[in-house]
């Protein structure tokens, strides 16, 4: 690129992109994000505020992706947090935190990885804040979820599925021993 006075010339940044601004390069990103569903239950209030026992926390995280259109998917990060003691439940928080993800010109394997590894990584800090606020607003200390490595979890899921497929191939169908 040459600078002639205050005018930029030779802006042919990627001649492979095609003429007339053809949009054929891969791209992916967040269009918007939102709380789709949030439930906070404090079933034993006000008695539970007198309990002295350390609660047992159970946190479950699931990821779903639904196609909205050819270039837009809704990724849902479902987080369920339960705090229990021997005397009963302190709280139950159930959150569906979603993001609309736009993708264009991505190969299927890259699109799948984006939807199930990268998109949840982007959404998690926001879901984490909602969970912390919800537990605090229920009258308890904020529940600060530990960071999660969605890329590693994604790789583990792929490896587990590949191992399952290998196990299925090793077992002969019934009646063909």
N, C-alpha and C positions, 0 to 999 in steps of 0.2 A: 504494500500500500504506500502510495506516495502522498506527501503533503505539499500541495501547491498553494501557498498563501494560507487561506483559511478553508480551502476546499479539499476534501478527501477524494482521491481517485483510485481506480482499480480495486473496487470493492468485491471482486469475484472471490469470495471467501471459500466457497465449496462448489466448484464447477460440476461435481457429481450430483448435486441436489436437483438439477434439472432446470430447464428454462422457465421463465415467467413465475418464479417463486414456488415451484412445485413442492408440496409438503410431503416428502417421502422419507424423512429421517425419523428414527425412533424417538418417541418422547413419552414421558409419564409424569404425572404430578397430581397434587391434591386440588380438587375443585372447591370442596367445602367439607366441613366436619360439624357434627352435631350429636346431641344426646337424643337417641331414638326412644329409649325406655330407661327409666330410673325408678327403682323401688327401694325405699328405706323403711325397715321395720324395726321397732323398738318394743317388742311384745311384753316385756316384763317391767316396763317403767311404771311407777317410780321405784319399785322395790329393788330393782337391779343396781341402783346407784348406791345401795348400802352393802352390796356384796364385796368381799375383800379378796376373793380368789382370783388368781391370775387366769385370764381367759385363754382358751385354746382357739387359735385362728385357723381357718380353713379358707384358702384362696384358690379359686378355679378360674382359668383363663381359656377361652375358646375363640377361634377365628372363623369367620364365614365370609364368603364373597358371592355376591349375586349380580348377574349381568343386568344393567339397566338399559343400555343400548350398545351398539357396536363398539363405541369408544369410551363408555362410562360403566364402571362397576361400583357397587356399594360394598365396602368392606366393613364388617361388624366385629368389633372387639368386645366380646361378652365377658364381663368380670363379675364373679359372685364371691362375696366375702361374708363369712359367718364367724361370729365371736360367741363361744359357748363356755359355760362353766358347769360344774356338777349341779348347780341350782337351776340352770336353764339358759336359754339364749339371751345374750345381751343385745345383739343386733344382727340383722341380715341386710346386706346391700347387694342389689342386683342391678347391674348397669349394662346397657347396650350402647356403646359409643361407636358412632359410624363416621365414615368418610366416603365422600364421592371421589373416586379416583379416575382420572382421565388417562387413557393410554391410546397411542396411535403408532402403528407400524412396528409393533414389538413382536418378535417371534413368540410362539406359545409358551416355550419353556421360560423365557424371560418374563412374560406377562404373569405366569403362575408364581414365579419367585417374587415379583413385585407385589402381587396381591396378598401373598401369605407370609412374607418376611419383611419387606421394606415398608409397606403400608402400615402394618401393625406397629412397627418401630416408630413411625411418624406419629401415630395416634396415641400411643401409650402414655406419654407424659401428660397429655390432656385428660385422659381417662383416670390417670393416677391422681391428678388434682381433684377431679370430681369425687372420687372415692374418699380422699382425705377430707374434703369439705363436708361430704355426707355424713361421715362418722363423727366429725366434730359437731355438726349441726344436730346430730342425734344425742349429743350430750357426753360424748366420749372423747378421749384423745384422738387426734387425727391419725388415721391409718395410712402410713406412708409405705406404699408397696415398693419392694426392691426393684431396681431396674432389671429388665429381662433382655436376653440376647435372642431376638426372634430369628436372626439368621442361623444361629446354631440349632435352635429348636426346629427350624424348617429342614435343615440338613439331617437331623436325627429322624424326623418323620419320613423323609425320602428314603433313608437307609432302612428304617423299619419296614416300610412298604416293599422295598426291593427284597428284603429278607423273607417277608411273608410270601411273595410271589415265588421265590425259589423253593420255599417249603411246600407250596401247593403243587409245583411241578414235580417234586420228588415223591409225592403221594399218588399212586396210581388210582384211577377212578374205580369205584366199587365194581366188583365182578371181573376186573382185569388184572388179577394178581399173577 
